[in-house]
């Protein structure tokens, strides 16, 4: 999908992995947990790309990856068998923030979810990302649940 003359949202390919990992590592939280250059990312990409319920996309501006997000489409029994979308790893390159790219990415995710018959779009965001919380709430997301994790 093209939304400006020079920016397209498209399915990520293997050649995008280094740029995506760079986006994931480009903040104080990500820099502590990501290791750009690790071959594990390519193996993870191959697994993700082969799964029809996963969609990793990039915002491509003039051949450069300037944003990314991952969508997971999960069928379920609850809510009358509703399929839901989980949005993860939303990132916009620092020099591209403030121009509406993040909003366009999320709007694209919502439309893609509708097109796939999903009835709910959900996401989690790190408790330390106050700016992200405000951003998602401005787009209509509501803080309705408490997320929990167990590291293995």
N, C-alpha and C positions, 0 to 999 in steps of 0.2 A: 504494500500500500504506500503510495506516495502522498505526503501531506503538505509539502512545500516544494518549490522548484528544485531544491537540492537535497532534500531529506526523504529517505524511504525507510519504512519499517519492513524488515524481511526476516525470513528464517535464517538463523545463524548457520554458518558452515565452519568446517574445521579450521580454515584459514583465519577465522575471527577469534579463536580461542585465546590467543595471547592478549589481544585487545580487551576481551571480556574480563579476563583475569586481572588485567591492569586496572579496569574500572572497579572490580571487587576489592582490590587491595588499596585503592586510592583514598582511604579515609582512616581515621584513628582506630576504628574497630576492625576494619578489614586488614589493615597492615599488620595486625597482630596474629591473624589466623590464616592468611593466604601466603603462598609461596610461588610467585610468578616463575615460570620456566619449569616447574615440576611436571614430569610426564604423566602424572596421575590425572591431570586436567584433560589431556587428550583421550585417555581411556574413559573418563567420566562423560566427556562429550559424545563419544561413540555410542555408549550405552543410552544416554539421553536421546540422541538423535534417532536411534532405532525404535524408540518407544512411541507409538502413535498417541499416547495420552500426555506426552510432554511436548512443549513447544518453547524453544529458546529462540528469542528474536533479538535483533539489533536495530538500532536507529543508525542508518548509514547516511552520512552527509558528505557528498562529493567523494565517496570511496573511503571515508574514515568512519570507524565505529565511534559514535558519540553517546550512545546509550544502549541499555540492554535490560531485559527482564525475562524471567522464566514463568511459563504458565503450565499448570498441571490440571488435567481434567479428570475429576474423580466421580465415578458413578457411586450411588449409595441407595440404601433402602429408605432412609429417613426422608421426610418431606415428600412423601409419595414417590419415592424412587428418583429424586432429583439428582442431576449431575451438577457438581459445583466446580468452579475454577479457583485454584489457589495461585495467587501471584507472589512470586518470590524474586529476590535479588534485583530489585529495580535500582538502576544506577544511571546517572547522567554525568558525563564528563564535566569536571569543575568549570571549565571555560564555556560550557554550554548551558549552565544553570541560569534560571531567571528569564529564559526566553520562551517558556511554555512547552518545551520538549517533554518534560516529565508528565505534564497533564495530557499531552497528545498520546504518549505511550499508554497511560492508563485508560484513556478513552478508547484507544485501539483495542486494548485488552478486553474491555467491557463489550465492545461490538463483536469481537471474535468469540467471546463467550456466548453472547446471544445467538450468533450464527451457528454455534455448535449445540444449541439447545440447553445451555446451562441456565439454572434458575437462581444462582447465587455466585457472587465473586467475593472471595475472602482473601485476607492477607494478614501476616503478622509483621511487626516492625520492632526492632530492638527498643527496649524501654529508654535507652539513652538518646534516641533520635527524636528529640522534641520537634524539630523543624519538620521532619517527615510526618509526625503525627498530625500536625496542623495541616500539612499538605493533603494528606489522605482525607481528613475530616472535611476540608474545603471541597473535595470531590464527591462528598456524600457518604463516605465510609463512616461507620459508627464503631466506637470501641465497646463491643458487646461481650467479649469473652476474655478470660485470663489464659494466656499461653503458658505452657509448661514444657520443659525439656529434661531429658535424662541423657547425659553424655555417656557413650559406650566406648 
